């Protein structure tokens, strides 16, 4: 991953509402959640939510699909993994124990393994 792509992902997450949306979608798993359900859960007006969802999608952290008349959003696990790998790629330099961590609430354990294993 290039630094520019990592910065785009980190910038997208460096806002309270977008971070809350992303964390909610990670917890929802691959099936995702409708925009309406996200808006209701976070008490966020639809236009504001739409803006934040577009920013997360542009950064490659979430995906969007249409189911009937609903837009469903889901965490883009590959985008998340590449960011985590980029952040962790140099951490093992002679000290692999630094990178040996557990993701207690991970829905997809294989996708949440540390970059340095």
C-alpha positions as CSV (number, residue, x, y, z in Angstrom):
1,X,0.0,0.0,0.0
2,X,1.2,3.4,-0.9
3,X,1.4,6.1,1.8
4,X,-1.2,8.2,0.0
5,X,-3.8,5.4,0.1
6,X,-3.0,4.8,3.8
7,X,-3.4,8.5,4.5
8,X,-6.8,8.5,2.7
9,X,-8.0,5.6,4.8
10,X,-6.7,7.2,8.0
11,X,-8.2,10.6,7.1
12,X,-11.6,9.0,6.5
13,X,-11.5,7.4,10.0
14,X,-10.3,10.5,11.7
15,X,-13.8,11.8,12.2
16,X,-16.1,10.7,15.0
17,X,-19.2,9.8,12.9
18,X,-17.2,8.0,10.2
19,X,-15.3,6.0,12.8
20,X,-18.6,5.1,14.5
21,X,-20.1,4.0,11.1
22,X,-17.0,2.0,10.2
23,X,-16.9,0.2,13.6
24,X,-20.6,-0.6,13.4
25,X,-20.2,-2.1,9.9
26,X,-17.2,-4.2,11.1
27,X,-19.4,-5.6,13.8
28,X,-22.3,-6.2,11.4
29,X,-20.1,-8.5,9.4
30,X,-20.1,-9.2,5.6
31,X,-23.9,-8.9,5.4
32,X,-23.7,-5.2,6.3
33,X,-26.5,-2.9,7.2
34,X,-28.9,-0.6,5.4
35,X,-28.3,3.1,5.4
36,X,-31.6,3.6,7.2
37,X,-30.6,1.3,10.0
38,X,-27.2,3.0,10.4
39,X,-28.9,6.4,10.4
40,X,-31.3,5.3,13.1
41,X,-28.7,3.7,15.3
42,X,-26.4,6.7,15.2
43,X,-29.2,9.3,15.2
44,X,-27.7,10.9,12.1
45,X,-29.7,12.8,9.5
46,X,-29.8,11.1,6.0
47,X,-27.9,13.8,4.1
48,X,-25.1,13.8,6.8
49,X,-24.9,10.0,6.8
50,X,-24.8,9.9,3.0
51,X,-21.8,12.3,3.0
52,X,-19.9,10.2,5.6
53,X,-20.7,6.9,3.8
54,X,-19.3,8.4,0.5
55,X,-16.1,9.4,2.3
56,X,-15.6,5.9,3.7
57,X,-16.4,4.3,0.3
58,X,-14.0,6.6,-1.5
59,X,-11.3,5.6,0.9
60,X,-11.9,1.9,0.2
61,X,-13.1,1.1,3.7
62,X,-16.7,0.2,2.9
63,X,-18.7,-1.2,0.0
64,X,-22.2,-0.4,-1.1
65,X,-24.8,-2.7,-2.8
66,X,-28.4,-2.4,-3.7
67,X,-31.0,-4.8,-2.3
68,X,-34.4,-4.0,-3.7
69,X,-34.9,-0.3,-2.7
70,X,-32.3,-0.3,0.0
71,X,-28.6,0.6,-0.1
72,X,-26.6,-1.9,2.0
73,X,-23.2,-0.9,3.3
74,X,-20.6,-3.3,4.6
75,X,-17.0,-3.1,5.8
76,X,-14.5,-3.7,3.1
77,X,-12.3,-6.2,4.9
78,X,-9.6,-6.2,2.3
79,X,-9.3,-2.4,2.6
80,X,-9.1,-2.8,6.4
81,X,-6.5,-5.6,6.2
82,X,-4.3,-3.6,3.8
83,X,-4.3,-0.6,6.1
84,X,-3.5,-2.8,9.2
85,X,-0.7,-4.5,7.3
86,X,0.7,-1.2,6.2
87,X,0.7,0.1,9.7
88,X,2.2,-3.1,11.1
89,X,4.7,-4.0,8.3
90,X,7.8,-2.8,10.1
91,X,6.8,-3.7,13.7
92,X,8.4,-7.1,13.7
93,X,11.9,-5.9,13.0
94,X,13.6,-8.4,15.2
95,X,10.8,-8.5,17.8
96,X,7.9,-10.7,16.6
97,X,6.2,-10.6,20.0
98,X,5.2,-7.0,19.4
99,X,2.9,-8.1,16.6
100,X,1.4,-11.1,18.4
101,X,-2.0,-9.7,19.4
102,X,-5.5,-11.1,19.6
103,X,-8.6,-9.5,18.1
104,X,-11.2,-10.4,20.8
105,X,-14.3,-9.3,18.9
106,X,-13.3,-10.3,15.3
107,X,-16.1,-11.8,13.2
108,X,-13.7,-13.3,10.7
109,X,-10.7,-14.5,12.7
110,X,-8.7,-15.4,9.6
111,X,-9.1,-11.9,8.2
112,X,-8.0,-10.3,11.5
113,X,-4.7,-12.0,12.0
114,X,-1.7,-9.8,12.6
115,X,0.3,-8.8,9.6
116,X,3.6,-10.1,11.0
117,X,2.6,-13.8,11.7
